[in-house]
Amino acid sequence: MKLIYIANARIPTEKTHGLQIIKMSSSFVSAGVDVELVVPTRINSDFDGVDVFSYYKVESNFVIKKIKTFDPRRLLKFPVGTYIKFQSFFFMVSLFFYLLRRNNQDDVFYTRDEYLLPLLLLFSKKVVWEGHNLPQNKKYYFNFWSKCLKIVVITNGLKKELIKLGLVNDKILVAPDGVDLESFYKINKSRDDIRKELGLPVDKNIIIYAGHLYSWKGAQILADASKFLDQDCLVVFIGGTDYDIANFKVKNQHYGNIIIIGRKPHNMIPLYLKSADALVLPNSAEKEISRMFTSPMKLFEYMASQRPIIASDLPSIREILSDATAFLVKPDDVKDLANRIQEALTNHKLSDIISEEAFNKVKNYTWHKRAENIINFIMR
């Protein structure tokens, strides 16, 4: 079987969806299928000349096809939303002519971009959509989802919503995101040695958040909780876009026990996580994507790090974590978050038990196992 993975994405990119796309493309090959990743040519000055396979630390076992697509970024200074609409339109035009030249009806088209489904279904009945969120106009897309060969979603919350719309249960597979365990296995340094290497203090209790700084991700909730932590605690934030990092620094400059490191290469994230005393996943309950639909890659990386996790008690998080694998807290409650962080830092026996349980569980959530489950589901 040949799988044509079509993604309107800058590859490589600093955003986590790029990592997920590349890890899955490589893992699909390991699961026994040929893969061609089709992406547009897009202006990507931060990554000029960067080799995709080296950047993401994956084997070059699949083909990346970049189809020439007009990118309006430098022509006009659009607002982000307008730019995305124009860029997506130009990609669809280029993709139409690319698909027109293909004549192999046995290939499976795979995409995360629901707006591409009407076009892909013109050329093939073997279209698989991987859903990470639901668009506002769900009723419009129902017709195209119903025509897909299969649907893959990252949470049960997404599956339930699609079934409510009228899709058949057997057509939908829940496949949460995953992790590369090897990147954690190969770290054989002590916590203090890692901290010295990263320039972090060895005499502090370090609490780490790794990820984007969007409001629904809850990073500000953790920042506000920092004022209730003991003086020997240091909260470290890793990740975010340049714009969000700058705003986050200004907003939290009055907190003396916070370090905002900014974006780091993904291959360094396991080191940072292993340097921590506790890891926080403070998702807000205010957005549906956070409550019901998200399957954060950092969650699985947290579990792989063998460090205690403090996470918001949300249905989406409960699909993976429980009281046996994390300290669960009331969402958006800064004092409860601070109290549970302190508990994780002081109750070493419980933290060790919880960390080990989480580590044992995450072994079922590797990228390779995820790819195998999806391929078996498609071929069923």
C-alpha positions as a Markdown table, in Angstrom:
| # | Residue | x | y | z |
|---|---|---|---|---|
| 1 | Met | 0.0 | 0.0 | 0.0 |
| 2 | Lys | 1.2 | 3.5 | -0.8 |
| 3 | Leu | 0.0 | 6.4 | 1.5 |
| 4 | Ile | 0.1 | 9.9 | 0.1 |
| 5 | Tyr | 0.2 | 12.2 | 3.2 |
| 6 | Ile | -1.0 | 15.7 | 2.1 |
| 7 | Ala | -0.4 | 18.6 | 4.5 |
| 8 | Asn | -0.6 | 22.3 | 4.0 |
| 9 | Ala | 2.3 | 23.0 | 6.4 |
| 10 | Arg | 5.7 | 24.6 | 6.5 |
| 11 | Ile | 8.1 | 21.8 | 6.8 |
| 12 | Pro | 10.2 | 22.1 | 8.8 |
| 13 | Thr | 8.5 | 24.3 | 11.3 |
| 14 | Glu | 8.8 | 25.3 | 14.9 |
| 15 | Lys | 5.3 | 24.2 | 15.6 |
| 16 | Thr | 4.4 | 20.8 | 17.0 |
| 17 | His | 2.1 | 19.8 | 14.1 |
| 18 | Gly | 5.2 | 19.6 | 11.9 |
| 19 | Leu | 6.9 | 17.2 | 14.3 |
| 20 | Gln | 3.7 | 15.0 | 14.4 |
| 21 | Ile | 3.5 | 14.9 | 10.6 |
| 22 | Ile | 7.1 | 13.9 | 10.2 |
| 23 | Lys | 7.1 | 11.4 | 13.0 |
| 24 | Met | 4.0 | 9.7 | 11.6 |
| 25 | Ser | 5.3 | 9.7 | 8.0 |
| 26 | Ser | 8.4 | 7.9 | 9.2 |
| 27 | Ser | 6.4 | 5.5 | 11.4 |
| 28 | Phe | 4.0 | 4.7 | 8.7 |
| 29 | Val | 6.9 | 3.4 | 6.7 |
| 30 | Ser | 8.1 | 1.3 | 9.7 |
| 31 | Ala | 4.6 | -0.1 | 9.8 |
| 32 | Gly | 5.0 | -1.5 | 6.3 |
| 33 | Val | 3.7 | 1.1 | 3.8 |
| 34 | Asp | 5.3 | 3.4 | 1.3 |
| 35 | Val | 4.8 | 7.1 | 2.1 |
| 36 | Glu | 5.0 | 10.2 | 0.0 |
| 37 | Leu | 4.6 | 13.5 | 2.0 |
| 38 | Val | 3.1 | 16.2 | -0.2 |
| 39 | Val | 3.6 | 19.8 | 1.1 |
| 40 | Pro | 3.6 | 23.2 | -0.6 |
| 41 | Thr | 6.6 | 25.4 | -1.1 |
| 42 | Arg | 6.3 | 28.1 | 1.5 |
| 43 | Ile | 8.4 | 31.0 | 2.6 |
| 44 | Asn | 10.3 | 29.7 | 5.6 |
| 45 | Ser | 13.3 | 32.0 | 6.3 |
| 46 | Asp | 14.0 | 30.6 | 9.7 |
| 47 | Phe | 14.7 | 27.2 | 8.2 |
| 48 | Asp | 16.4 | 28.0 | 4.9 |
| 49 | Gly | 18.7 | 25.2 | 4.0 |
| 50 | Val | 17.7 | 23.0 | 6.9 |
| 51 | Asp | 17.4 | 19.3 | 6.1 |
| 52 | Val | 14.0 | 18.0 | 7.3 |
| 53 | Phe | 15.2 | 14.5 | 8.3 |
| 54 | Ser | 18.2 | 15.9 | 10.3 |
| 55 | Tyr | 16.1 | 18.6 | 12.0 |
| 56 | Tyr | 13.4 | 16.1 | 13.2 |
| 57 | Lys | 15.9 | 13.3 | 13.9 |
| 58 | Val | 14.1 | 10.7 | 11.8 |
| 59 | Glu | 15.2 | 8.2 | 9.2 |
| 60 | Ser | 14.9 | 9.4 | 5.6 |
| 61 | Asn | 12.7 | 6.5 | 4.7 |
| 62 | Phe | 9.9 | 8.4 | 2.9 |
| 63 | Val | 9.7 | 10.9 | 0.1 |
| 64 | Ile | 8.9 | 14.5 | 0.6 |
| 65 | Lys | 7.3 | 16.1 | -2.5 |
| 66 | Lys | 7.1 | 19.9 | -2.4 |
| 67 | Ile | 4.7 | 21.2 | -5.0 |
| 68 | Lys | 5.3 | 24.7 | -6.2 |
| 69 | Thr | 2.7 | 27.0 | -4.6 |
| 70 | Phe | 2.5 | 30.7 | -4.7 |
| 71 | Asp | 3.0 | 32.1 | -1.2 |
| 72 | Pro | 1.5 | 35.6 | -0.8 |
| 73 | Arg | 3.5 | 36.3 | 2.4 |
| 74 | Arg | 6.0 | 38.8 | 0.9 |
| 75 | Leu | 3.6 | 40.3 | -1.7 |
| 76 | Leu | 1.1 | 41.8 | 0.7 |
| 77 | Lys | 1.1 | 42.2 | 4.5 |
| 78 | Phe | -2.1 | 40.3 | 5.2 |
| 79 | Pro | -3.6 | 39.8 | 8.7 |
| 80 | Val | -2.9 | 36.2 | 9.6 |
| 81 | Gly | -6.4 | 34.9 | 9.0 |
| 82 | Thr | -6.5 | 36.5 | 5.5 |
| 83 | Tyr | -3.1 | 35.2 | 4.6 |
| 84 | Ile | -4.0 | 31.6 | 5.6 |
| 85 | Lys | -7.1 | 31.8 | 3.3 |
| 86 | Phe | -5.1 | 33.0 | 0.3 |
| 87 | Gln | -2.3 | 30.6 | 0.9 |
| 88 | Ser | -4.7 | 27.7 | 1.3 |
| 89 | Phe | -6.4 | 28.6 | -1.9 |
| 90 | Phe | -3.2 | 28.7 | -3.9 |
| 91 | Phe | -2.1 | 25.3 | -2.4 |
| 92 | Met | -5.4 | 23.8 | -3.5 |
| 93 | Val | -4.9 | 25.0 | -7.0 |
| 94 | Ser | -1.4 | 23.5 | -7.1 |
| 95 | Leu | -2.6 | 20.3 | -5.5 |
| 96 | Phe | -5.4 | 20.0 | -8.1 |
| 97 | Phe | -2.9 | 19.9 | -11.0 |
| 98 | Tyr | -0.6 | 17.6 | -9.0 |
| 99 | Leu | -3.4 | 15.1 | -8.4 |
| 100 | Leu | -4.5 | 15.4 | -12.1 |
| 101 | Arg | -1.2 | 14.0 | -13.1 |
| 102 | Arg | -1.5 | 11.0 | -10.8 |
| 103 | Asn | -3.4 | 7.9 | -12.1 |
| 104 | Asn | -2.9 | 5.3 | -9.3 |
| 105 | Gln | -6.3 | 4.7 | -7.8 |
| 106 | Asp | -4.9 | 2.3 | -5.2 |
| 107 | Asp | -3.0 | 5.0 | -3.3 |
| 108 | Val | -4.5 | 6.2 | 0.0 |
| 109 | Phe | -4.8 | 9.9 | 0.5 |
| 110 | Tyr | -4.2 | 10.9 | 4.2 |
| 111 | Thr | -4.7 | 14.5 | 5.5 |
| 112 | Arg | -5.2 | 16.5 | 8.7 |
| 113 | Asp | -6.7 | 19.4 | 6.6 |
| 114 | Glu | -10.5 | 19.0 | 6.4 |
| 115 | Tyr | -10.8 | 21.8 | 3.8 |
| 116 | Leu | -8.9 | 19.6 | 1.4 |
| 117 | Leu | -11.4 | 16.7 | 1.5 |
| 118 | Pro | -13.7 | 18.0 | -1.2 |
| 119 | Leu | -10.8 | 18.1 | -3.6 |
| 120 | Leu | -9.2 | 14.8 | -2.6 |
| 121 | Leu | -12.5 | 13.0 | -2.8 |
| 122 | Leu | -12.8 | 14.1 | -6.5 |
| 123 | Phe | -9.7 | 12.0 | -7.2 |
| 124 | Ser | -10.1 | 9.0 | -4.9 |
| 125 | Lys | -12.5 | 7.1 | -2.7 |
| 126 | Lys | -9.6 | 6.1 | -0.5 |
| 127 | Val | -9.3 | 9.3 | 1.6 |
| 128 | Val | -8.5 | 9.2 | 5.3 |
| 129 | Trp | -9.0 | 12.3 | 7.5 |
| 130 | Glu | -7.1 | 12.7 | 10.8 |
| 131 | Gly | -9.1 | 15.1 | 13.0 |
| 132 | His | -7.4 | 17.2 | 15.7 |
| 133 | Asn | -10.3 | 19.6 | 16.2 |
| 134 | Leu | -13.7 | 20.2 | 14.6 |
| 135 | Pro | -14.4 | 23.2 | 12.3 |
| 136 | Gln | -17.3 | 25.5 | 13.1 |
| 137 | Asn | -19.2 | 24.4 | 10.0 |
| 138 | Lys | -19.5 | 20.8 | 11.0 |
| 139 | Lys | -22.7 | 20.2 | 9.0 |
| 140 | Tyr | -21.0 | 21.3 | 5.8 |
| 141 | Tyr | -18.1 | 18.8 | 6.3 |
| 142 | Phe | -20.4 | 15.9 | 7.4 |
| 143 | Asn | -21.0 | 15.0 | 3.7 |
| 144 | Phe | -17.3 | 14.8 | 3.0 |
| 145 | Trp | -16.5 | 12.9 | 6.3 |
| 146 | Ser | -19.2 | 10.4 | 5.4 |
| 147 | Lys | -17.5 | 9.7 | 2.0 |
| 148 | Cys | -14.0 | 9.2 | 3.6 |
| 149 | Leu | -12.7 | 5.7 | 3.7 |
| 150 | Lys | -11.8 | 6.0 | 7.4 |
| 151 | Ile | -11.5 | 8.8 | 10.0 |
| 152 | Val | -8.8 | 9.0 | 12.7 |
| 153 | Val | -9.2 | 11.3 | 15.7 |
| 154 | Ile | -7.0 | 12.0 | 18.6 |
| 155 | Thr | -9.6 | 11.8 | 21.4 |
| 156 | Asn | -12.8 | 10.0 | 22.3 |
| 157 | Gly | -14.3 | 13.5 | 22.7 |
| 158 | Leu | -13.9 | 14.1 | 18.9 |
| 159 | Lys | -15.3 | 10.7 | 18.1 |
| 160 | Lys | -18.4 | 11.2 | 20.2 |
| 161 | Glu | -19.0 | 14.6 | 18.4 |
| 162 | Leu | -18.7 | 12.9 | 15.0 |
| 163 | Ile | -21.1 | 10.1 | 16.0 |
| 164 | Lys | -23.6 | 12.7 | 17.2 |
| 165 | Leu | -23.5 | 14.2 | 13.7 |
| 166 | Gly | -24.4 | 10.8 | 12.3 |
| 167 | Leu | -21.1 | 9.1 | 11.4 |
| 168 | Val | -20.8 | 5.4 | 11.9 |
| 169 | Asn | -18.8 | 4.2 | 15.0 |
| 170 | Asp | -16.8 | 1.6 | 13.1 |
| 171 | Lys | -15.6 | 4.2 | 10.6 |
| 172 | Ile | -13.7 | 6.2 | 13.3 |
| 173 | Leu | -10.5 | 5.2 | 15.1 |
| 174 | Val | -9.3 | 7.0 | 18.3 |
| 175 | Ala | -5.5 | 7.3 | 18.1 |
| 176 | Pro | -4.0 | 9.7 | 20.6 |
| 177 | Asp | -0.7 | 11.4 | 19.9 |
| 178 | Gly | 2.5 | 9.7 | 20.7 |
| 179 | Val | 6.2 | 9.9 | 21.8 |
| 180 | Asp | 9.6 | 8.8 | 20.7 |
| 181 | Leu | 10.8 | 6.8 | 23.8 |
| 182 | Glu | 14.3 | 6.4 | 22.4 |
| 183 | Ser | 15.0 | 10.1 | 22.9 |
| 184 | Phe | 14.4 | 9.5 | 26.6 |
| 185 | Tyr | 16.1 | 6.1 | 26.9 |
| 186 | Lys | 19.4 | 7.5 | 25.6 |
| 187 | Ile | 19.7 | 10.1 | 28.4 |
| 188 | Asn | 22.0 | 8.5 | 31.1 |
| 189 | Lys | 23.1 | 11.7 | 32.9 |
| 190 | Ser | 22.1 | 12.6 | 36.5 |
| 191 | Arg | 19.6 | 15.4 | 37.1 |
| 192 | Asp | 22.3 | 17.7 | 38.4 |
| 193 | Asp | 24.5 | 17.1 | 35.4 |
| 194 | Ile | 21.7 | 17.8 | 33.1 |
| 195 | Arg | 21.0 | 21.1 | 34.9 |
| 196 | Lys | 24.6 | 22.1 | 34.7 |
| 197 | Glu | 24.7 | 21.4 | 31.0 |
| 198 | Leu | 21.5 | 23.5 | 30.5 |
| 199 | Gly | 22.5 | 26.3 | 32.8 |
| 200 | Leu | 19.8 | 25.6 | 35.3 |
| 201 | Pro | 20.3 | 25.9 | 39.1 |
| 202 | Val | 20.9 | 22.6 | 41.0 |
| 203 | Asp | 19.7 | 24.0 | 44.3 |
| 204 | Lys | 16.1 | 24.8 | 43.3 |
| 205 | Asn | 12.9 | 22.7 | 42.8 |
| 206 | Ile | 12.4 | 23.2 | 39.1 |
| 207 | Ile | 8.9 | 23.1 | 37.7 |
| 208 | Ile | 8.7 | 23.0 | 33.9 |
| 209 | Tyr | 6.0 | 23.8 | 31.4 |
| 210 | Ala | 6.9 | 22.9 | 27.8 |
| 211 | Gly | 4.6 | 24.0 | 25.0 |
| 212 | His | 2.8 | 26.9 | 23.4 |
| 213 | Leu | 1.7 | 29.9 | 25.3 |
| 214 | Tyr | -1.9 | 30.1 | 23.9 |
| 215 | Ser | -4.4 | 31.0 | 26.6 |
| 216 | Trp | -6.2 | 27.7 | 26.5 |
| 217 | Lys | -2.9 | 25.9 | 27.1 |
| 218 | Gly | -2.9 | 27.4 | 30.6 |
| 219 | Ala | 0.6 | 28.7 | 30.7 |
| 220 | Gln | -0.6 | 32.0 | 32.4 |
| 221 | Ile | -2.4 | 29.9 | 35.0 |
| 222 | Leu | 0.9 | 28.4 | 36.0 |
| 223 | Ala | 2.6 | 31.7 | 36.0 |
| 224 | Asp | 0.0 | 33.1 | 38.4 |
| 225 | Ala | 0.3 | 30.0 | 40.6 |
| 226 | Ser | 4.0 | 30.7 | 41.0 |
| 227 | Lys | 3.4 | 33.4 | 43.6 |
| 228 | Phe | 1.9 | 30.7 | 45.9 |
| 229 | Leu | 4.9 | 28.4 | 45.6 |
| 230 | Asp | 7.7 | 28.1 | 48.2 |
| 231 | Gln | 10.8 | 30.3 | 47.7 |
| 232 | Asp | 13.0 | 27.3 | 46.6 |
| 233 | Cys | 10.8 | 26.8 | 43.6 |
| 234 | Leu | 11.6 | 28.0 | 40.1 |
| 235 | Val | 9.1 | 27.8 | 37.2 |
| 236 | Val | 10.6 | 27.3 | 33.8 |
| 237 | Phe | 8.6 | 28.0 | 30.6 |
| 238 | Ile | 9.9 | 26.5 | 27.3 |
| 239 | Gly | 8.3 | 27.1 | 23.9 |
| 240 | Gly | 6.0 | 29.6 | 22.2 |
| 241 | Thr | 6.1 | 31.8 | 19.1 |
| 242 | Asp | 8.3 | 34.9 | 19.1 |
| 243 | Tyr | 5.2 | 37.1 | 19.5 |
| 244 | Asp | 3.7 | 35.1 | 22.4 |
| 245 | Ile | 7.1 | 34.8 | 24.1 |
| 246 | Ala | 7.6 | 38.6 | 24.0 |
| 247 | Asn | 4.1 | 39.3 | 25.4 |
| 248 | Phe | 4.4 | 36.6 | 28.1 |
| 249 | Lys | 7.7 | 38.1 | 29.3 |
| 250 | Val | 6.2 | 41.5 | 29.6 |
| 251 | Lys | 3.1 | 40.2 | 31.4 |
| 252 | Asn | 5.0 | 38.2 | 33.9 |
| 253 | Gln | 8.1 | 40.3 | 34.5 |
| 254 | His | 7.1 | 41.0 | 38.1 |
| 255 | Tyr | 7.3 | 37.4 | 39.1 |
| 256 | Gly | 10.8 | 36.7 | 40.5 |
| 257 | Asn | 10.6 | 32.9 | 40.4 |
| 258 | Ile | 10.0 | 32.4 | 36.7 |
| 259 | Ile | 12.4 | 31.8 | 33.8 |
| 260 | Ile | 11.0 | 32.1 | 30.3 |
| 261 | Ile | 13.5 | 30.3 | 28.1 |
| 262 | Gly | 11.6 | 30.5 | 24.8 |
| 263 | Arg | 11.7 | 28.1 | 21.9 |
| 264 | Lys | 14.3 | 25.3 | 21.9 |
| 265 | Pro | 15.1 | 22.6 | 19.3 |
| 266 | His | 12.8 | 19.6 | 19.9 |
| 267 | Asn | 15.7 | 17.2 | 20.4 |
| 268 | Met | 16.6 | 19.2 | 23.5 |
| 269 | Ile | 13.2 | 18.9 | 25.2 |
| 270 | Pro | 13.8 | 15.5 | 26.7 |
| 271 | Leu | 16.9 | 16.9 | 28.5 |
| 272 | Tyr | 14.9 | 19.8 | 29.9 |
| 273 | Leu | 12.1 | 17.5 | 31.1 |
| 274 | Lys | 14.5 | 15.2 | 32.7 |
| 275 | Ser | 16.0 | 18.2 | 34.6 |
| 276 | Ala | 12.7 | 18.9 | 36.3 |
| 277 | Asp | 11.3 | 18.0 | 39.7 |
| 278 | Ala | 7.8 | 18.4 | 38.4 |
| 279 | Leu | 6.0 | 18.9 | 35.0 |
| 280 | Val | 2.8 | 20.9 | 34.6 |
| 281 | Leu | 0.0 | 20.6 | 32.1 |
| 282 | Pro | -2.3 | 23.4 | 33.1 |
| 283 | Asn | -4.9 | 23.4 | 30.4 |
| 284 | Ser | -7.8 | 25.7 | 30.8 |
| 285 | Ala | -11.4 | 24.5 | 30.8 |
| 286 | Glu | -12.7 | 27.6 | 28.9 |
| 287 | Lys | -12.2 | 26.3 | 25.4 |
| 288 | Glu | -13.8 | 23.1 | 24.0 |
| 289 | Ile | -10.6 | 22.1 | 22.2 |
| 290 | Ser | -8.9 | 22.0 | 25.6 |
| 291 | Arg | -11.7 | 20.3 | 27.5 |
| 292 | Met | -12.6 | 17.6 | 25.0 |
| 293 | Phe | -10.4 | 17.5 | 21.9 |
| 294 | Thr | -6.7 | 18.0 | 22.7 |
| 295 | Ser | -4.2 | 15.2 | 22.9 |
| 296 | Pro | -1.0 | 17.1 | 23.8 |
| 297 | Met | 2.3 | 15.7 | 22.6 |
| 298 | Lys | 3.9 | 17.1 | 25.6 |
| 299 | Leu | 1.7 | 15.0 | 27.8 |
| 300 | Phe | 3.3 | 11.8 | 26.4 |
| 301 | Glu | 6.8 | 13.4 | 26.6 |
| 302 | Tyr | 6.1 | 14.2 | 30.3 |
| 303 | Met | 5.1 | 10.6 | 30.9 |
| 304 | Ala | 8.2 | 9.4 | 29.2 |
| 305 | Ser | 10.4 | 11.6 | 31.4 |
| 306 | Gln | 9.6 | 9.7 | 34.6 |
| 307 | Arg | 8.9 | 13.0 | 36.5 |
| 308 | Pro | 5.7 | 13.7 | 38.4 |
| 309 | Ile | 3.0 | 15.4 | 36.3 |
| 310 | Ile | 0.5 | 17.9 | 37.6 |
| 311 | Ala | -2.4 | 18.3 | 35.1 |
| 312 | Ser | -5.8 | 19.9 | 34.8 |
| 313 | Asp | -8.6 | 17.4 | 35.5 |
| 314 | Leu | -10.3 | 17.6 | 32.1 |
| 315 | Pro | -12.1 | 14.9 | 30.0 |
| 316 | Ser | -9.5 | 15.2 | 27.3 |
| 317 | Ile | -6.6 | 14.7 | 29.8 |
| 318 | Arg | -8.5 | 12.0 | 31.7 |
| 319 | Glu | -8.5 | 9.9 | 28.5 |
| 320 | Ile | -4.8 | 9.3 | 29.2 |
| 321 | Leu | -4.1 | 10.3 | 32.8 |
| 322 | Ser | -5.7 | 9.3 | 36.1 |
| 323 | Asp | -5.1 | 9.7 | 39.8 |
| 324 | Ala | -2.7 | 6.8 | 39.5 |
| 325 | Thr | -0.5 | 8.5 | 36.9 |
| 326 | Ala | -0.7 | 12.3 | 37.8 |
| 327 | Phe | -1.7 | 14.9 | 40.4 |
| 328 | Leu | -4.9 | 16.1 | 38.9 |
| 329 | Val | -6.1 | 19.7 | 39.7 |
| 330 | Lys | -9.2 | 21.8 | 39.2 |
| 331 | Pro | -8.8 | 23.6 | 35.9 |
| 332 | Asp | -8.1 | 27.4 | 36.1 |
| 333 | Asp | -7.6 | 27.3 | 39.9 |
| 334 | Val | -4.2 | 28.8 | 40.6 |
| 335 | Lys | -4.2 | 27.9 | 44.3 |
| 336 | Asp | -5.2 | 24.3 | 43.7 |
| 337 | Leu | -2.5 | 24.1 | 41.1 |
| 338 | Ala | 0.1 | 25.5 | 43.5 |
| 339 | Asn | -0.9 | 23.2 | 46.3 |
| 340 | Arg | -0.7 | 20.1 | 44.1 |
| 341 | Ile | 2.7 | 21.2 | 42.8 |
| 342 | Gln | 3.9 | 21.5 | 46.4 |
| 343 | Glu | 2.5 | 18.1 | 47.2 |
| 344 | Ala | 4.4 | 16.5 | 44.2 |
| 345 | Leu | 7.6 | 18.2 | 45.4 |
| 346 | Thr | 7.3 | 17.1 | 49.1 |
| 347 | Asn | 5.6 | 13.7 | 48.9 |
| 348 | His | 8.5 | 11.9 | 47.2 |
| 349 | Lys | 7.1 | 8.4 | 47.7 |
| 350 | Leu | 3.8 | 9.2 | 46.0 |
| 351 | Ser | 5.6 | 11.2 | 43.2 |
| 352 | Asp | 7.8 | 8.2 | 42.5 |
| 353 | Ile | 4.9 | 5.8 | 42.3 |
| 354 | Ile | 2.9 | 8.1 | 40.0 |
| 355 | Ser | 5.9 | 8.8 | 37.8 |
| 356 | Glu | 6.6 | 5.0 | 37.3 |
| 357 | Glu | 2.9 | 4.3 | 36.6 |
| 358 | Ala | 2.8 | 7.0 | 33.9 |
| 359 | Phe | 6.1 | 5.8 | 32.4 |
| 360 | Asn | 4.8 | 2.2 | 32.2 |
| 361 | Lys | 1.6 | 3.4 | 30.5 |
| 362 | Val | 3.3 | 5.6 | 27.9 |
| 363 | Lys | 5.0 | 2.6 | 26.4 |
| 364 | Asn | 1.7 | 2.0 | 24.7 |
| 365 | Tyr | 1.8 | 5.4 | 23.0 |
| 366 | Thr | 4.8 | 5.3 | 20.7 |
| 367 | Trp | 4.6 | 6.8 | 17.2 |
| 368 | His | 5.3 | 3.3 | 15.8 |
| 369 | Lys | 2.4 | 1.7 | 17.7 |
| 370 | Arg | 0.1 | 4.6 | 16.6 |
| 371 | Ala | 1.1 | 4.1 | 13.0 |
| 372 | Glu | 0.5 | 0.3 | 13.2 |
| 373 | Asn | -2.9 | 0.8 | 14.7 |
| 374 | Ile | -3.9 | 3.3 | 11.9 |
| 375 | Ile | -2.6 | 1.2 | 9.1 |
| 376 | Asn | -4.4 | -1.9 | 10.4 |
| 377 | Phe | -7.6 | 0.1 | 10.7 |
| 378 | Ile | -7.3 | 1.5 | 7.2 |
| 379 | Met | -6.8 | -2.0 | 5.7 |
| 380 | Arg | -9.5 | -3.6 | 7.8 |
